Amino acid sequence: MEIVKSLSVILIVTGSLFYSGVYAQNNDSDYERLLQIPLQYTVLKTTQKIVIDGKDDEKDWDKAPWTQAFTDISTGREINSKQEAKCKMLWDDDFLYVYAKFSEPDLWASITKHDASVFQDNAFEMFIAPDGTTFNYVEFQINAYGTVWDLFMPKPYRDGGMGLTSWDINGLQKAVYLDGTLNNPADKDKSWSIELAVPFSSVQMNGSHHPASGTIWRMNFSRVQWDLDTLNGAYFRQKDKIAGKLFPEHYSVWSPQGIINLHYPERFGYVLFSDTLSTKSFLSPQVEKLKLILWKYYYLQQEFKRKNGKYAARLKQLDKLFPGEKGLTKSKSKIKMCADGRQFLLEILLPESNEIMSVNEEGEVHFEKRKS
């Protein structure tokens, strides 16, 4: 379907300029990856003092569940088991604790300057959206040296946002543990791990409060991995010998984005702060599918404007672009759209919470209680 191909192009072109991976969706199933319900994780509250040393040797870390092993960022497929990545979390009244571990036969890092482009090394990335919307979120990157790049995103790059690199996670505690030797191709390493204590006071948005039991954030985690060569006892990122360009990096993530772009905050996973663990889902599949239908029309509006120079005035015009929505609830009667050539507002009723969810042309999300 040619329209789906062109839709895929616009999703990539309007993404973050920091991601250099070449990606082209080319069929319905590829597009539908953006319409899969994100993963969820319950964070257990701890009363134990967590020492940030890069190890998970406190007893409460044993109680914290691991995420599933990270999978391919776009397809969700399993990756090479020799490069397994996973993480787990705890929380208390002041901090969110994150522990991530990566299998790695070749420990390598080169960047030592704070707020440099750490993803140009093998790195761990964390994205935090405390208010659960697509604006005002945090990006964090760290490599095996412990070098950090942290920035505040007022809104995604696709919507004209620019990262505020001068912003820092004040009070962050971090440690890296290496099971092997860094930057030594002469031996084989085992793994590296990261432990973080993220102060809630540094990532609160719009006057929000510290999380309480029952609070839900949106988050995602990524491992950035480069193919390496060695020369004269040192590691180098692999290049295409004919074109002379670096091979693109590989991204594996906790909750699949459906696209090689982590700046789609609506694709982040759900994180529930809790006093106890439960095997029950804290998400409503019906509500999540309704949200995804709304996002479908947001993506299609962007494609319609790319092709026609203006936004569609009616939903029927967008249905012609991508009529299929396999696995999604048919709820078009609950969707409303106000639009002219320059702007639009999409709304949908979420019956279980009696909320109206809206998304505008900038991808800004609002939730509002329906008036009785």
Sequence and secondary structure as in RCSB ss.txt:
>XXXX:A:sequence
MEIVKSLSVILIVTGSLFYSGVYAQNNDSDYERLLQIPLQYTVLKTTQKIVIDGKDDEKDWDKAPWTQAFTDIST
GREINSKQEAKCKMLWDDDFLYVYAKFSEPDLWASITKHDASVFQDNAFEMFIAPDGTTFNYVEFQINAYGTVWD
LFMPKPYRDGGMGLTSWDINGLQKAVYLDGTLNNPADKDKSWSIELAVPFSSVQMNGSHHPASGTIWRMNFSRVQ
WDLDTLNGAYFRQKDKIAGKLFPEHYSVWSPQGIINLHYPERFGYVLFSDTLSTKSFLSPQVEKLKLILWKYYYL
QQEFKRKNGKYAARLKQLDKLFPGEKGLTKSKSKIKMCADGRQFLLEILLPESNEIMSVNEEGEVHFEKRKS
>XXXX:A:secstr
 HHHHHHHHHHHHTS TT        SHHHHHGGGS   EEEEEE  S    SS   SHHHHHS      EETTT
  B  GGG EEEEEEE SSEEEEEEEEE SS      STTS GGGSSEEEEEEETTSSSSSEEEEEEETT  EEE
EEESS GGGT   BTT   TT EEEEEEES TT TTS   EEEEEEEEEHHHH  TT     TT EEEEEEEEEE
  EEEETTEEEE B TTT  B   EEEESS  SSS S  GGGSEEEEEESS  SS  S HHHHHHHHHHHHHHHH
HHHHHHHHSS  SSHHHHHTT    TTS   GGGEEEEE SS EEEEEEETTTTEEEEEETT  EEEEE   
